[in-house]
Amino acid sequence: MKNEIKVAPMHKLIKRAGAPRVSEESALALGRALEEIGLKVAREAIDFARHAGRKTVKARDIEIAAKKVLSR
Amino acid sequence: MKNEIKVAPMHKLIKRAGAPRVSEESALALGRALEEIGLKVAREAIDFARHAGRKTVKARDIEIAAKKVLSR
Protein backbone atom coordinates (compact mmCIF):
# COMPACT_ATOMS: atom_id res chain seq x y z
CA MET A 1 0.00 0.00 0.00
CA LYS A 2 1.40 3.39 -0.90
CA ASN A 3 2.53 5.74 1.87
CA GLU A 4 0.51 8.86 2.52
CA ILE A 5 3.43 10.62 4.17
CA LYS A 6 5.94 11.88 1.63
CA VAL A 7 9.73 12.01 1.91
CA ALA A 8 10.32 15.78 1.45
CA PRO A 9 8.44 16.87 4.61
CA MET A 10 10.29 14.17 6.60
CA HIS A 11 13.61 15.49 5.34
CA LYS A 12 12.63 19.00 6.48
CA LEU A 13 11.49 17.70 9.87
CA ILE A 14 14.84 16.00 10.54
CA LYS A 15 16.65 19.17 9.41
CA ARG A 16 14.47 21.23 11.72
CA ALA A 17 15.38 18.90 14.60
CA GLY A 18 18.97 20.03 14.07
CA ALA A 19 20.60 17.39 11.85
CA PRO A 20 23.69 18.64 10.00
CA ARG A 21 23.09 16.06 7.25
CA VAL A 22 20.06 13.90 6.46
CA SER A 23 20.21 10.76 4.32
CA GLU A 24 17.37 9.95 1.93
CA GLU A 25 16.94 6.55 3.66
CA SER A 26 16.45 8.23 7.05
CA ALA A 27 13.68 10.45 5.66
CA LEU A 28 12.03 7.32 4.22
CA ALA A 29 12.40 5.56 7.58
CA LEU A 30 10.79 8.46 9.45
CA GLY A 31 7.90 8.44 6.98
CA ARG A 32 7.37 4.70 7.55
CA ALA A 33 7.54 5.11 11.33
CA LEU A 34 5.10 8.04 11.42
CA GLU A 35 2.74 6.29 9.02
CA GLU A 36 2.60 3.28 11.35
CA ILE A 37 2.18 5.45 14.46
CA GLY A 38 -0.47 7.53 12.67
CA LEU A 39 -2.49 4.43 11.79
CA LYS A 40 -2.30 3.22 15.41
CA VAL A 41 -3.46 6.60 16.69
CA ALA A 42 -6.27 6.75 14.11
CA ARG A 43 -7.52 3.25 15.03
CA GLU A 44 -7.66 4.15 18.72
CA ALA A 45 -9.38 7.44 17.86
CA ILE A 46 -12.05 5.59 15.87
CA ASP A 47 -12.71 3.41 18.93
CA PHE A 48 -13.12 6.52 21.08
CA ALA A 49 -15.53 8.10 18.58
CA ARG A 50 -17.57 4.89 18.37
CA HIS A 51 -17.65 4.66 22.16
CA ALA A 52 -19.05 8.22 22.27
CA GLY A 53 -21.77 7.20 19.81
CA ARG A 54 -20.28 9.20 16.94
CA LYS A 55 -19.44 8.20 13.38
CA THR A 56 -17.24 11.23 12.91
CA VAL A 57 -13.71 11.22 14.30
CA LYS A 58 -13.05 14.51 16.13
CA ALA A 59 -9.87 16.28 17.22
CA ARG A 60 -10.34 15.22 20.85
CA ASP A 61 -10.48 11.55 19.80
CA ILE A 62 -7.11 11.96 18.07
CA GLU A 63 -5.60 13.84 21.01
CA ILE A 64 -6.60 11.19 23.57
CA ALA A 65 -5.48 8.39 21.23
CA ALA A 66 -2.08 10.01 20.62
CA LYS A 67 -1.47 10.26 24.37
CA LYS A 68 -2.48 6.64 24.80
CA VAL A 69 -0.24 5.34 21.99
CA LEU A 70 2.75 7.35 23.29
CA SER A 71 2.39 6.24 26.90
CA ARG A 72 2.42 2.57 26.07
CA MET B 1 6.37 27.58 12.70
CA LYS B 2 4.55 26.05 9.78
CA ASN B 3 3.73 22.35 9.82
CA GLU B 4 5.58 20.08 7.42
CA ILE B 5 2.85 17.44 7.57
CA LYS B 6 -0.17 18.44 5.50
CA VAL B 7 -3.85 17.83 6.22
CA ALA B 8 -4.83 15.78 3.13
CA PRO B 9 -2.54 12.79 3.85
CA MET B 10 -3.75 12.76 7.49
CA HIS B 11 -7.34 12.66 6.27
CA LYS B 12 -6.48 9.67 4.07
CA LEU B 13 -4.66 7.92 6.92
CA ILE B 14 -7.68 8.19 9.24
CA LYS B 15 -9.92 6.94 6.41
CA ARG B 16 -7.55 4.04 5.82
CA ALA B 17 -7.73 3.16 9.52
CA GLY B 18 -11.45 2.58 8.96
CA ALA B 19 -13.21 5.80 9.96
CA PRO B 20 -16.67 6.21 8.42
CA ARG B 21 -16.36 10.02 8.67
CA VAL B 22 -13.34 12.23 9.33
CA SER B 23 -13.59 15.83 10.52
CA GLU B 24 -11.16 18.45 9.21
CA GLU B 25 -10.13 19.23 12.81
CA SER B 26 -9.20 15.60 13.46
CA ALA B 27 -6.91 15.54 10.40
CA LEU B 28 -5.28 18.75 11.68
CA ALA B 29 -4.91 17.19 15.14
CA LEU B 30 -3.25 14.06 13.73
CA GLY B 31 -0.83 16.25 11.73
CA ARG B 32 0.09 18.18 14.89
CA ALA B 33 0.57 14.97 16.89
CA LEU B 34 2.73 13.28 14.23
CA GLU B 35 4.78 16.43 13.73
CA GLU B 36 5.56 16.50 17.45
CA ILE B 37 6.35 12.77 17.56
CA GLY B 38 8.45 13.11 14.39
CA LEU B 39 10.55 15.89 15.91
CA LYS B 40 11.10 13.82 19.07
CA VAL B 41 12.18 10.80 17.00
CA ALA B 42 14.46 12.97 14.84
CA ARG B 43 16.15 14.55 17.89
CA GLU B 44 16.86 11.12 19.39
CA ALA B 45 18.12 9.89 16.00
CA ILE B 46 20.54 12.83 15.78
CA ASP B 47 21.90 11.86 19.21
CA PHE B 48 22.43 8.27 18.01
CA ALA B 49 24.20 9.46 14.85
CA ARG B 50 26.43 11.80 16.86
CA HIS B 51 27.21 9.01 19.31
CA ALA B 52 28.31 6.83 16.37
CA GLY B 53 30.61 9.62 15.20
CA ARG B 54 28.47 10.47 12.17
CA LYS B 55 27.10 13.79 10.96
CA THR B 56 24.61 12.06 8.69
CA VAL B 57 21.40 10.68 10.16
CA LYS B 58 20.80 7.16 8.83
CA ALA B 59 17.73 4.93 8.67
CA ARG B 60 18.93 2.80 11.59
CA ASP B 61 19.18 5.92 13.80
CA ILE B 62 15.55 6.73 13.02
CA GLU B 63 14.43 3.13 13.60
CA ILE B 64 16.07 2.86 17.03
CA ALA B 65 14.82 6.33 17.99
CA ALA B 66 11.22 5.52 16.96
CA LYS B 67 11.25 2.38 19.13
CA LYS B 68 12.63 4.38 22.04
CA VAL B 69 10.07 7.19 21.75
CA LEU B 70 7.19 4.68 21.48
CA SER B 71 8.28 2.58 24.45
CA ARG B 72 8.43 5.52 26.85
Backbone of each chain as nested JSON, in Angstrom:
{
  "chains": [
    {"id": "A", "residues": [
      {"number": 1, "name": "MET", "atoms": {"N": [0.849, -1.204, 0.0], "CA": [0.0, 0.0, 0.0], "C": [0.88, 1.247, 0.0]}},
      {"number": 2, "name": "LYS", "atoms": {"N": [0.536, 2.22, -0.804], "CA": [1.403, 3.393, -0.901], "C": [1.335, 4.247, 0.371]}},
      {"number": 3, "name": "ASN", "atoms": {"N": [2.457, 4.895, 0.674], "CA": [2.525, 5.737, 1.867], "C": [1.854, 7.076, 1.621]}},
      {"number": 4, "name": "GLU", "atoms": {"N": [1.115, 7.535, 2.623], "CA": [0.506, 8.863, 2.523], "C": [1.531, 9.952, 2.837]}},
      {"number": 5, "name": "ILE", "atoms": {"N": [2.45, 9.623, 3.737], "CA": [3.431, 10.62, 4.173], "C": [4.626, 10.618, 3.222]}},
      {"number": 6, "name": "LYS", "atoms": {"N": [4.901, 11.77, 2.644], "CA": [5.945, 11.881, 1.63], "C": [7.324, 12.12, 2.245]}},
      {"number": 7, "name": "VAL", "atoms": {"N": [8.347, 11.942, 1.422], "CA": [9.728, 12.015, 1.905], "C": [10.178, 13.463, 2.185]}},
      {"number": 8, "name": "ALA", "atoms": {"N": [9.814, 14.399, 1.303], "CA": [10.321, 15.777, 1.449], "C": [9.984, 16.402, 2.813]}},
      {"number": 9, "name": "PRO", "atoms": {"N": [8.724, 16.293, 3.286], "CA": [8.445, 16.869, 4.608], "C": [9.225, 16.173, 5.737]}},
      {"number": 10, "name": "MET", "atoms": {"N": [9.514, 14.894, 5.58], "CA": [10.29, 14.17, 6.603], "C": [11.731, 14.677, 6.647]}},
      {"number": 11, "name": "HIS", "atoms": {"N": [12.263, 14.927, 5.452], "CA": [13.613, 15.489, 5.336], "C": [13.682, 16.833, 6.07]}},
      {"number": 12, "name": "LYS", "atoms": {"N": [12.666, 17.669, 5.846], "CA": [12.627, 18.996, 6.478], "C": [12.498, 18.883, 7.997]}},
      {"number": 13, "name": "LEU", "atoms": {"N": [11.703, 17.9, 8.436], "CA": [11.489, 17.704, 9.873], "C": [12.804, 17.325, 10.565]}},
      {"number": 14, "name": "ILE", "atoms": {"N": [13.575, 16.439, 9.931], "CA": [14.843, 16.0, 10.54], "C": [15.849, 17.168, 10.543]}},
      {"number": 15, "name": "LYS", "atoms": {"N": [15.816, 17.967, 9.476], "CA": [16.647, 19.174, 9.412], "C": [16.271, 20.138, 10.538]}},
      {"number": 16, "name": "ARG", "atoms": {"N": [14.955, 20.304, 10.702], "CA": [14.469, 21.234, 11.718], "C": [14.867, 20.773, 13.122]}},
      {"number": 17, "name": "ALA", "atoms": {"N": [14.977, 19.454, 13.301], "CA": [15.382, 18.903, 14.603], "C": [16.861, 19.169, 14.874]}},
      {"number": 18, "name": "GLY", "atoms": {"N": [17.578, 19.624, 13.856], "CA": [18.973, 20.026, 14.069], "C": [20.028, 19.165, 13.398]}},
      {"number": 19, "name": "ALA", "atoms": {"N": [19.613, 18.273, 12.497], "CA": [20.596, 17.39, 11.851], "C": [21.484, 18.175, 10.885]}},
      {"number": 20, "name": "PRO", "atoms": {"N": [22.814, 17.989, 10.975], "CA": [23.688, 18.644, 9.997], "C": [23.504, 18.049, 8.601]}},
      {"number": 21, "name": "ARG", "atoms": {"N": [23.316, 16.705, 8.546], "CA": [23.087, 16.056, 7.247], "C": [22.045, 14.965, 7.402]}},
      {"number": 22, "name": "VAL", "atoms": {"N": [21.174, 14.844, 6.402], "CA": [20.062, 13.9, 6.458], "C": [20.146, 12.984, 5.247]}},
      {"number": 23, "name": "SER", "atoms": {"N": [20.195, 11.67, 5.467], "CA": [20.209, 10.756, 4.322], "C": [18.781, 10.537, 3.834]}},
      {"number": 24, "name": "GLU", "atoms": {"N": [18.673, 10.234, 2.543], "CA": [17.373, 9.946, 1.929], "C": [16.693, 8.791, 2.664]}},
      {"number": 25, "name": "GLU", "atoms": {"N": [17.486, 7.737, 2.975], "CA": [16.935, 6.55, 3.656], "C": [16.373, 6.895, 5.039]}},
      {"number": 26, "name": "SER", "atoms": {"N": [16.966, 7.885, 5.719], "CA": [16.45, 8.234, 7.052], "C": [15.116, 8.958, 6.935]}},
      {"number": 27, "name": "ALA", "atoms": {"N": [14.963, 9.779, 5.883], "CA": [13.678, 10.455, 5.658], "C": [12.599, 9.418, 5.329]}},
      {"number": 28, "name": "LEU", "atoms": {"N": [12.969, 8.416, 4.526], "CA": [12.031, 7.321, 4.22], "C": [11.66, 6.573, 5.495]}},
      {"number": 29, "name": "ALA", "atoms": {"N": [12.654, 6.297, 6.34], "CA": [12.404, 5.555, 7.584], "C": [11.481, 6.335, 8.515]}},
      {"number": 30, "name": "LEU", "atoms": {"N": [11.666, 7.658, 8.584], "CA": [10.791, 8.46, 9.454], "C": [9.361, 8.452, 8.914]}},
      {"number": 31, "name": "GLY", "atoms": {"N": [9.231, 8.517, 7.583], "CA": [7.895, 8.438, 6.975], "C": [7.206, 7.129, 7.314]}},
      {"number": 32, "name": "ARG", "atoms": {"N": [7.956, 6.016, 7.202], "CA": [7.375, 4.698, 7.547], "C": [6.955, 4.649, 9.013]}},
      {"number": 33, "name": "ALA", "atoms": {"N": [7.838, 5.154, 9.895], "CA": [7.537, 5.106, 11.334], "C": [6.299, 5.943, 11.66]}},
      {"number": 34, "name": "LEU", "atoms": {"N": [6.229, 7.159, 11.097], "CA": [5.1, 8.037, 11.418], "C": [3.804, 7.525, 10.803]}},
      {"number": 35, "name": "GLU", "atoms": {"N": [3.925, 6.878, 9.657], "CA": [2.737, 6.292, 9.019], "C": [2.148, 5.207, 9.929]}},
      {"number": 36, "name": "GLU", "atoms": {"N": [3.036, 4.368, 10.473], "CA": [2.602, 3.284, 11.352], "C": [2.004, 3.845, 12.653]}},
      {"number": 37, "name": "ILE", "atoms": {"N": [2.679, 4.827, 13.231], "CA": [2.182, 5.449, 14.464], "C": [0.84, 6.139, 14.185]}},
      {"number": 38, "name": "GLY", "atoms": {"N": [0.762, 6.831, 13.043], "CA": [-0.467, 7.533, 12.673], "C": [-1.651, 6.588, 12.531]}},
      {"number": 39, "name": "LEU", "atoms": {"N": [-1.415, 5.415, 11.941], "CA": [-2.494, 4.429, 11.793], "C": [-2.941, 3.911, 13.155]}},
      {"number": 40, "name": "LYS", "atoms": {"N": [-1.968, 3.667, 14.046], "CA": [-2.304, 3.217, 15.406], "C": [-3.163, 4.25, 16.115]}},
      {"number": 41, "name": "VAL", "atoms": {"N": [-2.729, 5.508, 16.038], "CA": [-3.456, 6.596, 16.695], "C": [-4.867, 6.695, 16.102]}},
      {"number": 42, "name": "ALA", "atoms": {"N": [-4.966, 6.622, 14.776], "CA": [-6.269, 6.752, 14.111], "C": [-7.206, 5.615, 14.529]}},
      {"number": 43, "name": "ARG", "atoms": {"N": [-6.668, 4.384, 14.64], "CA": [-7.523, 3.25, 15.031], "C": [-8.069, 3.427, 16.444]}},
      {"number": 44, "name": "GLU", "atoms": {"N": [-7.202, 3.893, 17.347], "CA": [-7.659, 4.154, 18.724], "C": [-8.711, 5.267, 18.727]}},
      {"number": 45, "name": "ALA", "atoms": {"N": [-8.466, 6.297, 17.91], "CA": [-9.38, 7.439, 17.86], "C": [-10.758, 7.006, 17.368]}},
      {"number": 46, "name": "ILE", "atoms": {"N": [-10.782, 6.1, 16.39], "CA": [-12.054, 5.593, 15.865], "C": [-12.809, 4.859, 16.985]}},
      {"number": 47, "name": "ASP", "atoms": {"N": [-12.079, 4.089, 17.794], "CA": [-12.715, 3.409, 18.933], "C": [-13.324, 4.418, 19.904]}},
      {"number": 48, "name": "PHE", "atoms": {"N": [-12.595, 5.505, 20.173], "CA": [-13.118, 6.524, 21.084], "C": [-14.385, 7.164, 20.521]}},
      {"number": 49, "name": "ALA", "atoms": {"N": [-14.354, 7.476, 19.222], "CA": [-15.525, 8.102, 18.584], "C": [-16.73, 7.162, 18.658]}},
      {"number": 50, "name": "ARG", "atoms": {"N": [-16.501, 5.887, 18.342], "CA": [-17.574, 4.89, 18.37], "C": [-18.148, 4.781, 19.787]}},
      {"number": 51, "name": "HIS", "atoms": {"N": [-17.251, 4.762, 20.752], "CA": [-17.651, 4.659, 22.157], "C": [-18.519, 5.845, 22.568]}},
      {"number": 52, "name": "ALA", "atoms": {"N": [-18.271, 7.009, 21.965], "CA": [-19.047, 8.217, 22.271], "C": [-20.307, 8.291, 21.408]}},
      {"number": 53, "name": "GLY", "atoms": {"N": [-20.557, 7.241, 20.637], "CA": [-21.767, 7.2, 19.815], "C": [-21.692, 8.078, 18.57]}},
      {"number": 54, "name": "ARG", "atoms": {"N": [-20.448, 8.377, 18.136], "CA": [-20.283, 9.203, 16.94], "C": [-19.688, 8.399, 15.793]}},
      {"number": 55, "name": "LYS", "atoms": {"N": [-20.072, 8.796, 14.559], "CA": [-19.44, 8.196, 13.382], "C": [-18.274, 9.053, 12.902]}},
      {"number": 56, "name": "THR", "atoms": {"N": [-18.284, 10.305, 13.339], "CA": [-17.235, 11.235, 12.905], "C": [-16.099, 11.282, 13.92]}},
      {"number": 57, "name": "VAL", "atoms": {"N": [-14.881, 11.102, 13.428], "CA": [-13.707, 11.224, 14.298], "C": [-13.429, 12.712, 14.526]}},
      {"number": 58, "name": "LYS", "atoms": {"N": [-13.296, 13.099, 15.796], "CA": [-13.047, 14.511, 16.125], "C": [-11.632, 14.691, 16.657]}},
      {"number": 59, "name": "ALA", "atoms": {"N": [-11.23, 15.972, 16.767], "CA": [-9.868, 16.281, 17.218], "C": [-9.591, 15.679, 18.592]}},
      {"number": 60, "name": "ARG", "atoms": {"N": [-10.594, 15.739, 19.493], "CA": [-10.34, 15.223, 20.852], "C": [-10.115, 13.716, 20.856]}},
      {"number": 61, "name": "ASP", "atoms": {"N": [-10.732, 13.001, 19.917], "CA": [-10.477, 11.549, 19.803], "C": [-9.007, 11.304, 19.453]}},
      {"number": 62, "name": "ILE", "atoms": {"N": [-8.51, 12.091, 18.503], "CA": [-7.107, 11.958, 18.075], "C": [-6.162, 12.306, 19.219]}},
      {"number": 63, "name": "GLU", "atoms": {"N": [-6.502, 13.39, 19.933], "CA": [-5.604, 13.839, 21.011], "C": [-5.499, 12.798, 22.129]}},
      {"number": 64, "name": "ILE", "atoms": {"N": [-6.618, 12.228, 22.525], "CA": [-6.597, 11.188, 23.574], "C": [-5.839, 9.962, 23.052]}},
      {"number": 65, "name": "ALA", "atoms": {"N": [-6.122, 9.582, 21.811], "CA": [-5.484, 8.389, 21.227], "C": [-3.969, 8.558, 21.133]}},
      {"number": 66, "name": "ALA", "atoms": {"N": [-3.519, 9.763, 20.752], "CA": [-2.079, 10.011, 20.622], "C": [-1.396, 9.872, 21.979]}},
      {"number": 67, "name": "LYS", "atoms": {"N": [-2.033, 10.398, 23.012], "CA": [-1.468, 10.263, 24.373], "C": [-1.378, 8.797, 24.752]}},
      {"number": 68, "name": "LYS", "atoms": {"N": [-2.428, 8.055, 24.441], "CA": [-2.476, 6.638, 24.795], "C": [-1.377, 5.843, 24.069]}},
      {"number": 69, "name": "VAL", "atoms": {"N": [-1.237, 6.071, 22.778], "CA": [-0.238, 5.337, 21.989], "C": [1.183, 5.672, 22.468]}},
      {"number": 70, "name": "LEU", "atoms": {"N": [1.407, 6.948, 22.849], "CA": [2.75, 7.351, 23.291], "C": [3.104, 6.838, 24.682]}},
      {"number": 71, "name": "SER", "atoms": {"N": [2.088, 6.607, 25.509], "CA": [2.389, 6.235, 26.899], "C": [2.409, 4.734, 27.091]}},
      {"number": 72, "name": "ARG", "atoms": {"N": [2.521, 4.019, 26.006], "CA": [2.416, 2.568, 26.07], "C": [3.742, 1.934, 25.742]}}
    ]},
    {"id": "B", "residues": [
      {"number": 1, "name": "MET", "atoms": {"N": [5.649, 28.247, 13.801], "CA": [6.366, 27.581, 12.698], "C": [5.389, 26.721, 11.883]}},
      {"number": 2, "name": "LYS", "atoms": {"N": [5.52, 26.778, 10.597], "CA": [4.547, 26.051, 9.78], "C": [4.761, 24.536, 9.87]}},
      {"number": 3, "name": "ASN", "atoms": {"N": [3.651, 23.812, 9.749], "CA": [3.733, 22.353, 9.818], "C": [4.247, 21.774, 8.507]}},
      {"number": 4, "name": "GLU", "atoms": {"N": [5.114, 20.78, 8.622], "CA": [5.585, 20.083, 7.419], "C": [4.541, 19.065, 6.953]}},
      {"number": 5, "name": "ILE", "atoms": {"N": [3.826, 18.483, 7.903], "CA": [2.854, 17.438, 7.569], "C": [1.51, 18.078, 7.216]}},
      {"number": 6, "name": "LYS", "atoms": {"N": [1.035, 17.789, 6.018], "CA": [-0.171, 18.441, 5.504], "C": [-1.437, 17.701, 5.932]}},
      {"number": 7, "name": "VAL", "atoms": {"N": [-2.568, 18.362, 5.74], "CA": [-3.85, 17.826, 6.222], "C": [-4.365, 16.67, 5.348]}},
      {"number": 8, "name": "ALA", "atoms": {"N": [-4.242, 16.797, 4.024], "CA": [-4.827, 15.777, 3.131], "C": [-4.318, 14.356, 3.409]}},
      {"number": 9, "name": "PRO", "atoms": {"N": [-2.984, 14.158, 3.554], "CA": [-2.537, 12.787, 3.854], "C": [-3.025, 12.281, 5.205]}},
      {"number": 10, "name": "MET", "atoms": {"N": [-3.229, 13.178, 6.172], "CA": [-3.746, 12.764, 7.488], "C": [-5.198, 12.301, 7.369]}},
      {"number": 11, "name": "HIS", "atoms": {"N": [-5.941, 13.021, 6.544], "CA": [-7.338, 12.656, 6.275], "C": [-7.389, 11.242, 5.688]}},
      {"number": 12, "name": "LYS", "atoms": {"N": [-6.509, 10.993, 4.719], "CA": [-6.48, 9.67, 4.066], "C": [-6.077, 8.577, 5.049]}},
      {"number": 13, "name": "LEU", "atoms": {"N": [-5.135, 8.904, 5.934], "CA": [-4.657, 7.925, 6.916], "C": [-5.794, 7.514, 7.864]}},
      {"number": 14, "name": "ILE", "atoms": {"N": [-6.574, 8.493, 8.3], "CA": [-7.682, 8.189, 9.235], "C": [-8.752, 7.374, 8.503]}},
      {"number": 15, "name": "LYS", "atoms": {"N": [-8.999, 7.712, 7.254], "CA": [-9.92, 6.94, 6.409], "C": [-9.429, 5.496, 6.275]}},
      {"number": 16, "name": "ARG", "atoms": {"N": [-8.131, 5.372, 6.011], "CA": [-7.552, 4.044, 5.819], "C": [-7.659, 3.203, 7.09]}},
      {"number": 17, "name": "ALA", "atoms": {"N": [-7.609, 3.876, 8.242], "CA": [-7.729, 3.164, 9.524], "C": [-9.148, 2.661, 9.739]}},
      {"number": 18, "name": "GLY", "atoms": {"N": [-10.09, 3.116, 8.885], "CA": [-11.448, 2.578, 8.957], "C": [-12.529, 3.543, 9.413]}},
      {"number": 19, "name": "ALA", "atoms": {"N": [-12.21, 4.832, 9.49], "CA": [-13.206, 5.803, 9.956], "C": [-14.311, 5.994, 8.923]}},
      {"number": 20, "name": "PRO", "atoms": {"N": [-15.584, 5.939, 9.366], "CA": [-16.669, 6.213, 8.423], "C": [-16.685, 7.691, 8.019]}},
      {"number": 21, "name": "ARG", "atoms": {"N": [-16.416, 8.583, 8.977], "CA": [-16.356, 10.02, 8.674], "C": [-15.213, 10.663, 9.434]}},
      {"number": 22, "name": "VAL", "atoms": {"N": [-14.528, 11.587, 8.753], "CA": [-13.337, 12.226, 9.328], "C": [-13.554, 13.727, 9.332]}},
      {"number": 23, "name": "SER", "atoms": {"N": [-13.465, 14.374, 10.494], "CA": [-13.594, 15.828, 10.518], "C": [-12.265, 16.464, 10.132]}},
      {"number": 24, "name": "GLU", "atoms": {"N": [-12.362, 17.683, 9.576], "CA": [-11.164, 18.453, 9.207], "C": [-10.264, 18.648, 10.431]}},
      {"number": 25, "name": "GLU", "atoms": {"N": [-10.897, 18.981, 11.564], "CA": [-10.134, 19.235, 12.807], "C": [-9.356, 17.991, 13.269]}},
      {"number": 26, "name": "SER", "atoms": {"N": [-9.908, 16.806, 13.006], "CA": [-9.198, 15.599, 13.455], "C": [-7.965, 15.346, 12.58]}},
      {"number": 27, "name": "ALA", "atoms": {"N": [-8.073, 15.67, 11.289], "CA": [-6.915, 15.535, 10.399], "C": [-5.827, 16.527, 10.814]}},
      {"number": 28, "name": "LEU", "atoms": {"N": [-6.237, 17.748, 11.175], "CA": [-5.281, 18.753, 11.675], "C": [-4.624, 18.267, 12.957]}},
      {"number": 29, "name": "ALA", "atoms": {"N": [-5.426, 17.673, 13.859], "CA": [-4.906, 17.191, 15.144], "C": [-3.903, 16.062, 14.937]}},
      {"number": 30, "name": "LEU", "atoms": {"N": [-4.186, 15.166, 13.978], "CA": [-3.246, 14.063, 13.726], "C": [-1.933, 14.614, 13.155]}},
      {"number": 31, "name": "GLY", "atoms": {"N": [-2.033, 15.615, 12.288], "CA": [-0.833, 16.248, 11.734], "C": [0.022, 16.861, 12.839]}},
      {"number": 32, "name": "ARG", "atoms": {"N": [-0.632, 17.565, 13.763], "CA": [0.095, 18.181, 14.885], "C": [0.772, 17.11, 15.736]}},
      {"number": 33, "name": "ALA", "atoms": {"N": [0.027, 16.038, 16.039], "CA": [0.571, 14.967, 16.888], "C": [1.772, 14.295, 16.216]}},
      {"number": 34, "name": "LEU", "atoms": {"N": [1.638, 13.985, 14.922], "CA": [2.735, 13.277, 14.227], "C": [3.945, 14.183, 14.024]}},
      {"number": 35, "name": "GLU", "atoms": {"N": [3.675, 15.478, 13.861], "CA": [4.775, 16.435, 13.729], "C": [5.601, 16.454, 15.026]}},
      {"number": 36, "name": "GLU", "atoms": {"N": [4.898, 16.472, 16.14], "CA": [5.557, 16.5, 17.447], "C": [6.341, 15.198, 17.68]}},
      {"number": 37, "name": "ILE", "atoms": {"N": [5.697, 14.075, 17.396], "CA": [6.345, 12.771, 17.557], "C": [7.551, 12.677, 16.612]}},
      {"number": 38, "name": "GLY", "atoms": {"N": [7.38, 13.147, 15.377], "CA": [8.455, 13.106, 14.387], "C": [9.674, 13.904, 14.832]}},
      {"number": 39, "name": "LEU", "atoms": {"N": [9.433, 15.07, 15.429], "CA": [10.546, 15.895, 15.912], "C": [11.271, 15.19, 17.057]}},
      {"number": 40, "name": "LYS", "atoms": {"N": [10.492, 14.572, 17.95], "CA": [11.098, 13.816, 19.066], "C": [11.977, 12.696, 18.529]}},
      {"number": 41, "name": "VAL", "atoms": {"N": [11.438, 11.927, 17.578], "CA": [12.175, 10.802, 16.998], "C": [13.444, 11.332, 16.316]}},
      {"number": 42, "name": "ALA", "atoms": {"N": [13.306, 12.422, 15.566], "CA": [14.456, 12.971, 14.842], "C": [15.546, 13.432, 15.806]}},
      {"number": 43, "name": "ARG", "atoms": {"N": [15.15, 14.073, 16.914], "CA": [16.148, 14.547, 17.89], "C": [16.915, 13.379, 18.504]}},
      {"number": 44, "name": "GLU", "atoms": {"N": [16.19, 12.311, 18.841], "CA": [16.858, 11.115, 19.391], "C": [17.794, 10.517, 18.348]}},
      {"number": 45, "name": "ALA", "atoms": {"N": [17.321, 10.475, 17.085], "CA": [18.115, 9.887, 16.003], "C": [19.419, 10.668, 15.806]}},
      {"number": 46, "name": "ILE", "atoms": {"N": [19.342, 11.996, 15.914], "CA": [20.542, 12.835, 15.776], "C": [21.538, 12.486, 16.887]}},
      {"number": 47, "name": "ASP", "atoms": {"N": [21.026, 12.264, 18.103], "CA": [21.903, 11.862, 19.211], "C": [22.59, 10.528, 18.904]}},
      {"number": 48, "name": "PHE", "atoms": {"N": [21.838, 9.578, 18.349], "CA": [22.428, 8.275, 18.011], "C": [23.515, 8.433, 16.942]}},
      {"number": 49, "name": "ALA", "atoms": {"N": [23.229, 9.244, 15.929], "CA": [24.201, 9.462, 14.852], "C": [25.475, 10.095, 15.415]}},
      {"number": 50, "name": "ARG", "atoms": {"N": [25.275, 11.107, 16.262], "CA": [26.426, 11.801, 16.864], "C": [27.253, 10.821, 17.698]}},
      {"number": 51, "name": "HIS", "atoms": {"N": [26.557, 10.0, 18.456], "CA": [27.213, 9.009, 19.312], "C": [28.044, 8.024, 18.484]}},
      {"number": 52, "name": "ALA", "atoms": {"N": [27.588, 7.749, 17.268], "CA": [28.306, 6.834, 16.369], "C": [29.39, 7.566, 15.573]}},
      {"number": 53, "name": "GLY", "atoms": {"N": [29.577, 8.844, 15.876], "CA": [30.607, 9.619, 15.202], "C": [30.24, 10.028, 13.785]}},
      {"number": 54, "name": "ARG", "atoms": {"N": [28.919, 10.067, 13.505], "CA": [28.47, 10.468, 12.17], "C": [27.761, 11.81, 12.212]}},
      {"number": 55, "name": "LYS", "atoms": {"N": [27.876, 12.551, 11.1], "CA": [27.1, 13.786, 10.962], "C": [25.805, 13.524, 10.211]}},
      {"number": 56, "name": "THR", "atoms": {"N": [25.793, 12.384, 9.502], "CA": [24.611, 12.06, 8.695], "C": [23.673, 11.137, 9.465]}},
      {"number": 57, "name": "VAL", "atoms": {"N": [22.409, 11.528, 9.531], "CA": [21.4, 10.678, 10.162], "C": [21.043, 9.552, 9.191]}},
      {"number": 58, "name": "LYS", "atoms": {"N": [21.097, 8.316, 9.676], "CA": [20.797, 7.159, 8.825], "C": [19.487, 6.503, 9.249]}},
      {"number": 59, "name": "ALA", "atoms": {"N": [19.013, 5.595, 8.388], "CA": [17.728, 4.931, 8.668], "C": [17.76, 4.212, 10.008]}},
      {"number": 60, "name": "ARG", "atoms": {"N": [18.89, 3.556, 10.324], "CA": [18.926, 2.8, 11.591], "C": [18.827, 3.721, 12.807]}},
      {"number": 61, "name": "ASP", "atoms": {"N": [19.331, 4.954, 12.687], "CA": [19.18, 5.92, 13.797], "C": [17.704, 6.221, 14.037]}},
      {"number": 62, "name": "ILE", "atoms": {"N": [16.985, 6.426, 12.927], "CA": [15.547, 6.727, 13.023], "C": [14.796, 5.532, 13.605]}},
      {"number": 63, "name": "GLU", "atoms": {"N": [15.16, 4.323, 13.147], "CA": [14.425, 3.131, 13.601], "C": [14.604, 2.897, 15.097]}},
      {"number": 64, "name": "ILE", "atoms": {"N": [15.837, 3.026, 15.583], "CA": [16.068, 2.859, 17.026], "C": [15.341, 3.967, 17.797]}},
      {"number": 65, "name": "ALA", "atoms": {"N": [15.433, 5.199, 17.298], "CA": [14.817, 6.333, 17.987], "C": [13.301, 6.176, 18.059]}},
      {"number": 66, "name": "ALA", "atoms": {"N": [12.684, 5.686, 16.977], "CA": [11.223, 5.518, 16.957], "C": [10.802, 4.499, 17.999]}},
      {"number": 67, "name": "LYS", "atoms": {"N": [11.568, 3.396, 18.104], "CA": [11.253, 2.384, 19.128], "C": [11.351, 2.989, 20.516]}},
      {"number": 68, "name": "LYS", "atoms": {"N": [12.4, 3.782, 20.722], "CA": [12.626, 4.382, 22.037], "C": [11.496, 5.345, 22.408]}},
      {"number": 69, "name": "VAL", "atoms": {"N": [11.117, 6.198, 21.473], "CA": [10.066, 7.185, 21.749], "C": [8.733, 6.476, 22.018]}},
      {"number": 70, "name": "LEU", "atoms": {"N": [8.463, 5.394, 21.299], "CA": [7.188, 4.683, 21.476], "C": [7.137, 3.888, 22.773]}},
      {"number": 71, "name": "SER", "atoms": {"N": [8.297, 3.464, 23.276], "CA": [8.283, 2.584, 24.447], "C": [8.425, 3.369, 25.742]}},
      {"number": 72, "name": "ARG", "atoms": {"N": [8.209, 4.653, 25.68], "CA": [8.433, 5.518, 26.846], "C": [7.104, 6.041, 27.384]}}
    ]}
  ]
}
